[in-house]
């Protein structure tokens, strides 16, 4: 009886799921990925400026920021991939 109730509850919950909310999550993830690309682009411009100025401390700092941004981008891309947002475009 408990198994039957669990199955019926799961079916009821899945049939009333709101697809718009998943679409909103996909849109949010796309926005996050695009903003991270913009941040990485600005960090690359900062690194070019630091190389032009030959400021070793600034180069090291910008490289660390770039590394963190790349790690964040990889995590956001994984999340977007596993959400399978291609159905909501």
HELIX and SHEET records of a PDB file:
HELIX    1   1 UNK A    2  UNK A   15  1                                  14    
HELIX    2   2 UNK A   19  UNK A   53  1                                  35    
HELIX    3   3 UNK A   56  UNK A   83  1                                  28    
HELIX    4   4 UNK A   85  UNK A   88  5                                   4    
END                                                                             
